[in-house]
Amino acid sequence: MTALSKPGHSLLFETFWTPAGEGKAPIYKLRLTNLGHGPLADFILCFSGPARLEANAAIENGRLIRRFSNHSEVAPPPGFVLEPGAVWECTAQQLSYPLRHWSDGATSAYVVKSDGSIEVAATLRTVSTVVENAPKRGSAILAEAATSPVPISVIPWPGSVEAIASGQTPDGLALMAETQTQLAACQAFAELTQRLFPGEGLVREAHQGGRPVRLVERAGAAEAYRIDFSEREVVVAAASATGYLYGLITLGQILRGAKRHRQSFCFPASGSIEDAPRMGFRGCHLDVVRQFYASGEVQRFLAIMAWNKLNRFHWHLTDDEAWRIEITAYPQLCERAAWRGHGLPVPPMLGSGPQPTGGYYTQAEVREIVALAGTYGIEVIPEIDIPGHSYALLEALPELRDPDETGEYASVQGVPNNCINPAQPNAVAFIKEVFRELAELFPSKVLHIGADEVPLGAWSGSPMALDMLRKLAGDNAARSHAGLTNTLTNHDGADDIEGATTSILQGAFVREIHELIKSLGCETGGWQEAAHGGALDKDASYLVGWRDVPVCGRLAGEGYDMVVSPGQAYYLDMAQSADWNEPGAGWAGSPSPRHTYDFNPVEGWTSKQLQHFKGIQGCIWSESMTDRGVFDRLVFPRLSAIAETAWTPWASKSWERFAAASSLMPNLYGHWE
């Protein structure tokens, strides 16, 4: 056991998974080994990871003390003493879902002793069945550059590439700007390359071996550009700073390919590239709640997005597990809800230990990040996920609950009572203040309200909510306004009274917040569930569809502008194969990079539906990202595959070309090469 050599650990915690088979139920085994010199008695074992025990799971040789989503607390039988060198094992057969990958097991564990002191355990995850011939983590999944069928390295591939002929590879690019717009693009490119590839010197003076790159103005779309190559200079023509930047990024990719793989790629001496994006909305979402990413990490991720010519950053800032953005009117939000830990309002979850863990973005940091994104041609879309996914918020501001509410409900993730109450005046006033502050921080003027996964039965025990429901149901004008007549057909299968009640109240809440957002001069974004109750004005909103392409198409047919992001292809937290040895989630499948690349986000759509197609985005949910190496393994190269689908004409896509060039694309914490 490698953990024995780790200093400071006198406890070792291991989890073992035996899948169901031959009529036997699956078994999740927990093992605690006492590596110390003294006995351990009257203790509670606390652990967390993506896998979740059922709320009332039976524990063999143990007792379930508490289960909060993926955080569990288990005690041994009464009177049990764990002697030095001894092992305590207990098992559970009732989990929210079966483990599919090694990363599903517990990622952190600690013991609370009888005197209240805490001892952190070393954690190992293993499996009791071995899959033969399974690929090792980190094994190659892409082709080598030598197999490239084209002479230049560019992702996403341009719309038109003509008459490319090989020439001498320069040491760098000597940028020549005349206007302020051109100068801004040159500065952004220089900063971008320094952030992504420090020390490579992609931008340098002509006397240092830089090939002159002259920027010229031309009329056209903002994101379009043209490049003309000659042995003497390169000319980049565009109509905006973003167009120039995209042209320079293409040049930077070509140069890196030619310098790093001279036998496969060249820097052209002649030829031209004419380019513009296929889709207007080319996005990626980042969940900074389940795992916190510091400002520097977010800034590097924005640089990676720009290198892939992605232009929308969907920033998932709040959820059940934390609140990550400073709101000056409510300082207690970040004081209480930005941190998880033992004894805190939100317990340790998803690999965070007993010590306070987390963080948040100050408004000064937000402005810096938004400004940087702007220089990269990226709009930042903040998401405050309401009315569900709000446990951390409600723990920080308990006055937002109905004080007379009774009963219990839980989200699909096992989080209890996690919804803002639409009938609570304090809650509505709070949300309005939050969005007023956000409207000042984000020049994109798009505010995403989430509105996903509201549990059935939310608010059913709230006198305030039931009174609001009676008023809505008794008012014909309100009934029509809230779209109550369509409720039973619009909430995706929740066709009982409890589900209808939830949908009615959610619809009324979304309508009120949507009207506020419109009054602030902003557009409302939401997950597909925001359509419940017909609460959104379709000309002032858009939806992100995550379930599948047919559902996205149905909503587009109803007139909603759609960003397509189905979990089966574009959720980048999904493992890349079904093999146990690959990390990641598995509820939506295990899309390989090839599957993501080949995926058609509008397959089967009619011409009417296509009129409401805005574009696509990848989604990075962070439950599995306790190891930053897992982040790189999961996100790349699938992020680039999504970027190419969003940019490149379908007929010009080529997996062989893409796979050969993918090794040159940057990732967040390392390099493929």
N, C-alpha and C positions, 0 to 999 in steps of 0.2 A: 504494500500500500504506500504509494508515494507521499500521501498526506502525513505519514508518520514523521517524516523528516522536516515538516514545516514547523518553524519555531512558533511558540506561543499558543499552540493548540493542545489541550489535554483531552479533547473530545473529537471524535470522528463520526460524521453523519453520512450514511449512504442510503440511496434509494435503489430498489430493484423492481423491474417490471416484467411480469409474465403475462403475455397476451392470452386471451380466451382461446380455448381449443378443446375439441373432443368432449363437448358438453360441460366443460369446466369454466367457471367464471374467471375473469382476469384478476390478477393479484398485484397490488402495489405494496411492496414490503419496505418498511422503514427500519433501519438498523443504527443504533447508537452504541459506540464503543468508548469505554472509559480508558483513556491512555494516561491518566494522571496517577497520582500516588495515594489518593484518598477516596473513600466511598462517596457515592452520590445518592441521596434519598430525598423524597418529597420534592421532586422537581417537575417542571413542565417543559416539554420539547416544543419549540416554535419553529416553523419552517414555511417557506414560500417558494413558488415557482409557477410557471404557466399552468401546470396541472392543478386541478381543484378537487378536493374531496366533496362529496355531497354534504348538504347542510347537516344532516343527521346520520352521517355514515357510521356504521357499526365498525368498531376497531377490535380486532382479535388481539388479546393480550395487552390491551390498553383502553384508554377512555378519551373520547373527543371532548375537549373542554370548550373550544371555540373554533368556529370556522367563519372567516370573513373573506369571501371570494377565494383567492388563492393563498391567503394566509391561514394557517391551521395551527392549533395548539393541542397537543396530545400529551397525556400523562400515563405513566405505567400503572399497573394495578396497585391498590392500596397496600402499603407496607413493603413495597418492592425497594431493594437496595442494589444499586449498580456498583459492584465492587471493582477495584482497580484491575484492569485487564479483561474485565467481563464485557459481555455484549447483551443489550436488550433489543429484541426484535418484536415488532408488531405489524399487522397487516390490515389492509383495507381493500374491499372489493367494490365499493360504491364511489365512483368518480364521475364528475360531470361529463367527461369524455375519455376515451381510451388514449393512452400515450401512443404517439406515432413516431417520435424522434427523440434522440438523446437529450435534446435541449428542453423537452417537456418536464423533466424531473425537477426536483427541488434545487434551487440555485443558491439558497442560503439557509442557515439554521443556527439556532442558539438555544441555550437552556436557561430558564429562570429558576434559581434555587430557592429553597425555603425561606432564606433571609432576604429575598428580593434582589439579590445580586444576579448579574447576567454573565454568562460565559459563551463566547462565540465558538461554534464548532467548525472544523474543516469539513468541506462538503465534497463528496464524490457522487457522480451519477453513472450508473452502469445499467446493464440489461442481463437478464438471466437466460436469454436465448440468443445465440449467435447466428447472424445472417451471413451465410457464406458468400464470398465474392462481392460483398458490398464495398463501394468505393470509400476510400479514406477521405476524411475531411481535408479540404484543400487540394484534392486531386484535380488534374486538368479537366476542363469541360469544354474547351474551345480549341479551334484549330490554331496552328502556328502561322505567323506572318508570312512565312515562305510559301504558303498555299494560296496567297491572294491572287484572284483572277484579274485584278486591276492594278495599275502602276502607282496610284496615289492612295494615301490613307486619310479618309474623311468619314466621320460619323456625326450626324446623319448625312447620308449620301445626297449630294446636290441634285437639283432638278435636271440640269443639263451639263454635261462635261464633254467638251469637243477638242479634238486634235491635240491631245497631250503628247508632248515629246520630251524625252529625258534631257536634262541639262546638269550643269555642275551644281552641287548642293552648297548653298551659302552657309556661313556660320550662324547667321541670324537674320533678322529683318530690321532694316533702317527705315523708320516710319517718317513720312513727310506730310505735314498737315498745314493747311492755309487758313481755314476758318475755325471758329470756336467749336463748332459741332465736330469737325474732324479732329481737332485737338483733344476734345473730351473723349472721343472714341479711342484715340491712341493712348491716352492716359489710362483709360479703363482696361485696355488690352495689356498694357505693360504691368499694371497692378495685378490683373488676373493671372498672367503667366508667372509672375513672381510668387503669388500665393500658391499656385498649383505645382509649379516646377522650379522651386528655388535653386539657383546655381546653374541652370541650363543656359541662361543668357539668350533666350529666344529673341529679345529685343536688344539691338546693339547698333552702334554707329557704323556708317559705311566704311570708315577707315579701319574698323575692327572686324571686317568681313561681313557686314550686313548687306543684304540685297536691298537696294532702294525700293520702297513701297510708296507709291504716290496715290493719295486719295483725291478723287474728283467727284464733283456733284453731278447728279442726274435725277430726273423726275422718276417717280415710281412709288411703290408701296414701301411702308416704313421699315419692314423687316427684310426686304429684298436687297440683293447686291449682285454685282458682276465683277469677275476677276479676269484680267487679260495678262498673260505671261509673255515675257520676252527675256532674252539673255541679259539685257541691260537693266530692266526694271520690271516691277509688277504694278499694275494699276488696279485699284479697287474703287468701283463706282457705286454710290448709294445715295439715298435721299434723306437719311437720318443717322443719328449717332448709333442707333441699334443696328441699322443696316451695315454701316461701316464696321462695327464691332463683329458682327457675324462673318463678314468677309475676312477680317483679320483672324478670327478663330479658325476658319477654314485653312487659311495660310499657315497658321501655327501648327495645326494638325498635320498638314502636308510636310512641313519642315521637320517636325519630330519624327515622322515615319521615315523620311529620307535619311535622317541622321542616325537613327537607331537600327534600321533594317535596310541597309544599302542594297542588299541583294534582292529585296522584294519591292521597295518603293523608291520613287524618284522625286526630285523637285523639278517642275517643268521648266523648259526653256521656251516653250511656245504652247499655244492653246488657250482655251477660255472656259470659264465656269459661269453659268447663269443660274441664279438660285433664288428661291422664295419658298416659304413654308406652305405645306399642304393644309394645315389646320391653324386657326387663330389662337386657340386655347391649348397650350402644350404644358401640362403641369406636373408637379409632384407635391405630395402631401408629406408632412413629417410630424409624427406624434412625439412631442417633447414632454409628455406627461408621464407615461409609464416608465420611461427613462429620461433623465434630464441631459440636454446637450448644451454645453456652455456657449456663450456668444461666439467665440472663436470657431467652434465646430460648426455652428450655423452659418457663419460667414464662409467657411471653406465649402460647405455643402452648396451654398448659393453659387460659388465659383464653379463647382462641378456642374450644376444645372446650366449655367451659362455656356460652359464648354460643350454641352450637349444641345445647345440652342433651345432650352426650355424656358418658358416665359411667365409661368404662374407658380408661385410658392404658396401652398396652402398650409398655414401654420396652425396646427392643432394645439391650442394653448391651455385648454382646460378639459378635465374629465373627472371621473370618480376618484382617481388616485392622487390628484394634485391640481393646484391653480398656479399658473406659471407667469402671469403678467401683472405688473404693478398697476393698481387703480388708486389714484391719489385720494379719492373720496372714501375708500375703504381699505386703510392700511392693514387691518387685521387679516385680510385675505392672504397676503404673502407672509405675514407673521405666523399664521396658523396652518394654512392650507398648502403651502409650498413645500412642506417637509413631511416625511414619513419616518416612523420609528416606534420603538416600544414605549407604550404609555402616551403616545401622541394621538390626536384625533383620528389620524389615518395610520393604521399599523404598518409594519414592514411588509412590502409586497414585491413580487417579481424580482427577487434577488437583493433588494435593499435589506441591510442588516438592522440590528436593534438601535444603533446610533442614529441621530437625526440625519436624514439623507434627502437631498433634493436641491432646490434652488429656484430662482425666478429671474425674469428679465425686467430691469428697471425701464422706465420710459425713456431715459437717455440711451440705454442700450438698444431699445426698439427703434428709436429714430436713427441710430447709427446703422443698424441692420437694414432698415428700409431704404436709407440713402444709398448704401452699397448696392442693394438689389437694383435700385433705379439705374445706376451706372452700368449694370449688366443687362438692362432691358427686361428686368423681371418685376412683375407686380406682386406685392405681398398681400395675401388674403388671410386675415386673422379669423380663427374660429373660436367662438365661445359656445361650447356644446350645451344646449338647453332644449327643453326643460329636463330631460333625463341626463344621465352621466354627471350628476352634480353633487355627489356625496361630499367631497372635500369642501366645496363651497358652503354647503349647508352645515357642516361641522364648524366651519369658521364663523358663520353668521346664523346661528340657530334661530334668531328672531325672524328668519324668512320662512319658517315652517308654520303651519297651522297649529297653535298651542293645544287645540283640543283634538288633534288627529289621533286616531287609534288604529290598530291593525298593523299588519306587516305585508310588504311585498318585496320582491327582489328582482334585480335585473338579470338578464341572461348570463352575465358574468358573476352572478352571486352576490352583488352589492345590495344591501338592504336600503329601502326608503330613500332613494337617490334622486327624486324628481322635485324640481321647483314647483310650487303650487300656483297655478294660474289665478286662483281666487284670493291669494294673499297679497294685499296692497303693498306691503313692504317689499315683497319679492319682485313685483312688477316695477316698482320705483327703482329698486336696485339695478335690474337689468337695463332699464332706460338710461341710468347714469353711466353704466359700463359702456354701452354703445355710443353714448355721447363722447366719452373720452377716446374710444377707439376711432371714431370718425375723424378726430383731430390728429391721430397718430399715423393713419394709413391713407396715403394719397390715392391708392387704388380705388377708393370709394366702393369697395365691396366688403360686406360684413357677413360672415358665415355663421349661421345660428345652430348648426348641427341638426337637432330635431329628430335624431335617430334613436331607435331601440328603447322607446318609452315602455316600461313594463305594463302588461295588462293588470288592471287593478290599482294602478297608481291613483292616489287621491280618493279611493273608494271609502276610506275611513275618515275623510276630512269633512267636517260639517260645512266649512267654508266652500269647499269644492262642490258638495252636493247641493248647496243652496244656489251656487252659480249655475249648475246644470239645470235645476228647476226653472230658473229665470230664462235661460237660453231656450229650453224646450217649450216654454209657455209664450214666447215672443215670436210670432211668425216672421217678423222682419229680421230678428236676430237669427232665427232658424235658417232663413235663406242666406243671410250674410255669412254664417259659419259653415255653410255647405252641409248642413246636417242630413239633408235628404240623400246625399251621396255617401254618407259615412260608411255604411255597411259594405260598399263595394270598393272603397278606397284604402282600406287599412290592411291589405295583403293577408287576408285569411282570419283576422280577428273579428269573426262574425257573430260573437255572442254579445250580450248586453254589457258585460264588463269591458270588453274591448271597444265597443261603440262609445261607452262613456269616456274612456281614456282618449279616444280619437276626437270626440266632440270638444273636450276641454283643451286638448293639445291644439286643435284647430283654432279655437278662440284665442289662445295665448299667442300662437304664431302670428295670427292676424294682427293682434295689437302691437307686437314687436316689429312686424313687417311695416306697419304704418309709421312707426317711429323712424325706422331706418330710411324709409322713403322721404320723410320730412327732413332728414339730415342730408339729403341729396345723394344717398347711397343705394346700391343694389344689394338685394338679399340673396345669399347663397345658402343652400341646405342640402343635407343628404336626402335621398329619395323619399324618406318618410315625411319630409316637410310638406309634401303634397296632401297629406291626410286632411280631410275636412274642407278641401278647396280654399285654403286660407291665403294663398299667395296670388298676387297679381302677376300674371305670366309675363307681362312686358317689363317687369321690374325685378326679376328674380331668375335664378337658374338652379338646377338640381344636379347633384353628383350621384349617379346610379352605381350601386356597388354589388347588387345581387347577381344580375346576369344581363346579357344583351337583350333578350326578349322583353324583360321588364323595362329596361331603358327605352326600348323602342315603343312600348305601349305608352309610357309617359310622354315621349316626344310626340306621338300621335295625338295625345290630348292637348298638345300645345305648349308643353314645358320645354324650355331650352335645356339641353342635357349635356353634361360632361360624363363620359363613359369611363367607369373605373371598376370593372367586375373583378371580384376576388379571385376568380378562377385563372386570371392571367395577369392582372395589374396590381394585386396586393403583394408587395415585395417582402412581406414577412412570412409568406408561405415558403416552405422548404422547396428546393429545386428538384427533388425526386422523392419517391416514396420510401427510399432506403432509410433504415434507422440511423445510419451514420451521418446523414445530412441534418443540419440544424434547421429550426424554423417551425412555424405552425403548420397545420394540415387540414383545418376544417373546410377550406375551400379547394383543396386539392394540392398538387405539388407541381406547379408549372415549371418546366425546364426553360432555360434561356431561349431555346429554339421555339418552344410553344408560345412564349410571350412574344417573340419576334414575329411569328406567323399569324398571330391572333388577329382576326378581323373584328374591330369594335362595332361595326354597323352591319354585320352580316344579316341579310334578310330584310333590311329596312326598306320601306317604301320611299318614294320621292317626297311625299308629304312629311314623313318622319325626318328625313334628312334635312329638311328646312330648319329643324330645331336642334341640329347637331352642332355643338360648340367646339368639341374637341375631346381630348383624353387626358387622364392623369394617372401616374403611379401613386400608390399609397404605401407609406412606410409606417406600420404600426409597430410599437417598440417592445411588446411583451417579451419577445425572445432575445432582445438585444443587450442582455447583461454583459456579454463579452463583445467588445467592439470589433473583434475579428469576425464575429457572427454577422455584424452589420455589413461589413464589406462582402462577406460570402453571399449574403442574401440579396443585397441591393444591386451589386454589379456582376455581370454586365446587363442585367435585365432592365435597369434604368435606361441605358443607352438603346436597348431594343425598343422600349416605349417611345423614346425620343425620335428614333428613326421612323416609326410608324406615324408619328405626329407630323413629321416634316417631309419625308420623301414620298414622291408619287408611288403608288402601290406597284405599278409595273416596273419601277426601277429598283425595287428591293431585291436583295440577294443575300441569303444566309451565309453562303460561302465567303463573300466579300466582307460582310459584317463581322463574322467570326474571326477572320484573319486580322482585322484591324482592331478588335476589341481590347487586345492586350495593351494598346497604347493609350487607352482612356484612363483618366485618373479615378481613384476612389478616395474614400474619406480618411482612412487611417494608414494606408500603405500604397503599394504599387503592385500591379499584376506581374510586371516584369521582374 
